[in-house]
């Protein structure tokens, strides 16, 4: 019965999509989660983190992940990456690194140094997902310059097509394209790079990577992996049941091909991720980790390290060591990765009762004082917005991650 429930095409996920409700799903997902490590098909071996530029990877100049400098030479970048990879592995159990690229970072002076991130990570045994991000001057969900994008990927593929640990994600969050347009773009990429095995190409879901059912069903993309993004500021729900009903239709029948390669939650504001219901962030993160574990899906946390981001699950000390920002957050992430046999839950409240953000929900963030609230940012202007909305229903706030200090 267990095998029947986790096949790529399941009556269970069809029933949820059809509106039968999440209650039945919860009865299944939770028992599955406890015993899900016996067999690990699908994409579950992608246990990763995003290593991000402090600017959120949107840049018209070279992308430089937190802890690196544009003046670093190859050897310096290599050694720094070795330390990062070792820290992510020791602290989190991570074995995958997702890295940004753009035309200003490839085939340039910085590329001579930057490719040391890929070299060091893969030579340390990690998988690396390389993803194109558009510039901060556009953010319209389209490839900024087709010719530059093509040349960039030609260079990257030529360099790494023979490295089985490198995976190629043609574009991050292609929300400007319709499904048909996006399938055309990505099938064109596949045709140009026929020598890359399809199992090493990660196709972003439509919109803000927020739904993989369309690309999953496209015959032109058969055999590729799929990328899903899912965030807690896309809804105001405070129960695992509601969040599960939100998440599963985005996956549909394609769990076995899908990597959740962006999902994250505030890690520096004092939340207790041993709790689940009662708080937007804790209920959301419990849902993501339980679902990834139960459906044997890869999970790449956003971000493993990014300076100034309260979602960052790690911080970098002055001596270059990675340290955890939230013990309960780390425990919950490791559970989603497939580690352990007992779900890391406790009876404490999601947030300290005295915390101004104890019941925080993104759309109501302004009930918290400025020093404590996770401030939303509109990605096109960088200005604060009082509403965090689901993809396709309002202003783009997929980057509304707080820089507020811990509560």
N, C-alpha and C positions, 0 to 999 in steps of 0.2 A: 504493500500500500504506500509506503514511504516513497518508493521509486516512482510510483504513479503520480504522486503529488508534486514532484519536483522536475518532471520532464518539461522541456521547453514549452510544449503546448499542454496546458492543464485545464481541466474543467473548472478548477478552483478560481484561476485568474479570470477566465471567461465569465464566471458567475459574478465576480466582483465588478468587472467592467460593465456588466449588464445591469448592475445596481442592486444585487442581492444583499449588499451590505458587508461591512467588515467584521462583524461579530463572529461569523463562522470562520473567517480567515484567521482571526486571532486564536481561536481554539486549535487551529492547525499549526500556525507559525510558531507559537510558543513551545509546544512539545517538540517540534522539529528542531528548534534552535538548540535545545539541550543536547541533542544527539547528532548534530550535523557534521561533526568532524570525522566520523568513521570513514567516509568516502568523500573525495573532494573533486568532483567534476566541474564543468563550467569554467568560470573565470576566477575562482576563489584564490588562486595563487598570486593574484595581484593584490598585495597588502601594502598600500603605498601612502605617500604624502606628496603634496605639491610644495615645491621649493620656489618661493615667489619673490619677484622684485617688490620692493617697498611701494612702488607705484601701482601694484596690482597687475603687472605684466602688460598693461596697455601703454605702449610707448612708440614714438616715431623714431627714437634713437635706440641704441642697443639695450636689450633687457639684461639686467644685472641682479641675480638673486641675492637676497639678504645675506650679508656676511662676505660677499665678494666686492671687489672694486674694479672699475673699468681699467685701472692701471695695473692690475695683477697680470703676471705672465702665466704661461701654461703651467709651469711647475707649481706656482702658488695656488692657482685654481685647482689643480689636481690634488694637492695635499689638503686644501680646505674641504674639497668634496669628499675625500676619503674620511675626514673627521665627521662630516655631516652624515654620511651614509652609515658610519659606525654608530653614531649617536642615535639616529632614527631606528636602527636595527636593535640596539641595546635597550632603548627606552620604550619603544613601541612594538617591536617585532616586525618592522616594515622591511620589505624587500623590493620595493618599487619606488621610483622617483619620477614625478611628472615635471617636465621643464618647459618653459616658454621659449619660442623663437620668433623672430621677425626678420625682414630683409636687412635691417641695419645690424643684425647680429650674426649673419651668415655670409661667408665669403668676404669678410671684412677683416680689419686688423683685430677687432675684438674676437672674431671667430677663431683665430689662431689660439687664443687663450680659452675661450668659452667652451670649445669642444672638449676640453679637459674634464668638464663636468660629466659628460656622457662617457668618456673613456674611463674615468676613475670609478664611476658608479658601476658600469658593466664589468670592469675588471675586478671589482669587489664582489661580484655575484648578483648585483641588482638588475632588475629590468628597468628600462627607461622609456617613458612615453614622451615623445617630443611633439609639442603642439604649437601651431601658429596662432598668434594673437594679433588682432588688428591694432592700429595706432590709436593713441588717446585723442587724436584730432578728428576722428570720425566716429567710431563706435556705432556704426549703422548696421552691423551684422553682415557686411559684405567684405569679401577680399578687397583690400585697399587698392592694390595695383596688380592686375593679373600677370603682367610680364615679370614684375619683381617677385611675386609669389611663386611663379613657375620656376624662375631661376634659383630662388632660395631652396625649393624642394629638390631640384635637380642636384644641387650641391650636397644637401643633407643625405639624400638617398644614395648618391654615389659613394659618399664617405662611409655609410653605415648599413647598406643593404646586406652585407655579408655578416653582420653582427646579429646573431639570433636573439640577443637581449634588447635590441632597440625596436621600438614600436612607433609608428608614424600616425599622428592625428592631424589630418589636413587643415582643420580650422576649429578653433574654440568658439562655441556659441554662435552659430551662423543664423542669427534671428532675422536677418534681412531677406533671406531666401524663402520662397515657397518650398514645399516638399519636392515637387517636380524639379524645380531649379536646383535644389541642393543635391538631389540624386544625380542630376546632370553634371554638376561640378565634381562630385566625388567619383562618379563612374569615369569621368574624364581623367581624373588623377590616377585611378587604377589602370586605365588603358595606357597612360604615359609611363607608368612604372610597373610594367607587367612582371619584371623580375623580382618584385617584392612579394613574398607570400601573402595572400589575403589575410591569413591569420595573424599577421603583424601590422595590419592597418586598422586603426580605430576610427570609426565613423561617428561623428557627433550626431546626437539626436537633433530634431528640428527645434526651432525657437532658440531658447537659451540652453540648448542640450536637454530640454526638460521633458522630451517624449521620444522614445526610440521605436515606437510601433510602426511608424511610416517607413523609416529607413530599414528597419528589420524585415519588413515585408517586400522591399524592393528587390526583384530578382537580379538587377544589375549589381547589387552590393552583396550578393550571397557569398558566404564564407568569411566576411570581415567581422571584426569585433565592433561593438557599439559602445558609445559613451553617453552616460546619463548624468545630469546634474540635478541636485535636489537640495533645497534650502528651507530653513525654518522660518524665514520671513516671507514666504509665499502664502502663508495662511496664519490664522490666529488660534488654531485649535490647541487644546491642552490635554488631549487624550491620545494614547497610542492607537486606539480604534479609529479615530478620525484621520490621523496622519497616514495610517495604513491604507484607508480608503482613498486617500489622495495619491499615494505613491504607486500602488500596484497597477492601476490602469496606464501609467506612464511606461511601465515595463512590458505589459501585455504578455505575449507568449515568448519573449526573447531574453529571459533571464540568463540562459546558458551562454549567450554571446555578449552580455552587457557587463561593463565595468562602470560602477558609480565613481567617476573620476573627479568629481567635486561634490563634497558634502562636508559641512562643518557647522560649528555652534560656538557661542561665546565660552572661552576657557579662562578668562581672567576677571570675571565679575562675581565669583564666589558661588556659582551654581553647583548643586549636588546631582551628578548624573547617576547616582545610585537610586534616585527617585525616577519615576516615569510620569504618571499622570499628574496634572495640577499646574503645569508650567509649559509654555509653548516650547521652549528650547529643550527641556528634558524629555518631553513626550516625543518631539520630533527626532531627537538623536537616538532614543531607544528604538524608535521605528526603523530608522535607517540601519542601525547595527543589527537588530533582530532580523530584518528582511535580508540584508546581505548575507548573514550567516545561514539563515534557513534556506535561501534559494541558491546558496553557494556562488555568490556574486563577488567579483573583485570590488575593493573599496579603497579609494585614494583620497585621503583627507585633505580638505582645504582649511588653512595651509599647515604643513608641518612646521614651516618657519617663514614668517613674513614680519618684518619690523613694523610696529605701529598698528598691528591688527589684533584685536582682542580674540579673534577666532584661532589665532596661532596656538597650536597645542604644545609647542616648544618655545623656549627662549634661549638666547645665546649669551653666555656669561662673558666677562671681560677676557677670560683666558681661552675662549673659543670652545667651551663645552656646552652641549645642549642639555637643558633641564626641563622637566615637565612643568606645565602651567596649571594642570588640574589632575590630581590623582584619580578622581572618579571619572573624569573625561577620558583619561588614558585607559582605565580599566574597561570602560564601555567600548572604546575603539578597538581594543584588543579582542573583546568579545565578538565584535563585528568581523574582525579578521579571521575568527575561527578558533582562537585560543581558549583553553579552559573548558570545564564541564558544567560549571555552575554560573548562572547569570549574575553579574555583579550588582545586586540590588541591596538597598538598605531601607530602614524605616524612617529616616530623617526627611525633613521637608526639602523640596527642590531648591529653595533658597532660604537663608536665615530669616526667621519671622520679622526681624527688625529691618531687613533690607528693603529699600524703596523700590527695588525691582523684583520683589518676591513673586509677584504674579505677572511679570513682564510679558507683554505680547508686542510684537513689532509695530502694529498699527496704533498701539496706545503707549508707545515708548515715552511720550512727553509727560507722562505722570511721574516719571523719575526725574530727579535733579540732574542738571547737566553733567555733574561730576560722576554720575553713576550710570546714566542710560547709554545703551548702545545706539549711537546716533546713526540714522539712515542717511545715505548719500545718493543723490541722483548721479548716475554714472556719466551722464553727458555734460553735467555742469559742475559736479563736485559739491553742490550745495545741499543743505539739509532738506529733507522732505518728511512730512509728517505721516506719510502712508507708505508702507511696504507692501507691494502688490504682487500677485501671482503673474508669471510671465504671460504677456499678451493681454492683460486686463488693465494696465495702467502704466505709470512712469517706470522706466527701467531702474530697478534698485537691486540688481543681483550682486552689487558690490557694496551693499550697505552693511559693512562690518565695522563694529565699533572700535574706536581707538581710546575709549574711556578707560581709566584706571580701574583696578579691581575694587569691587564694592566691599 
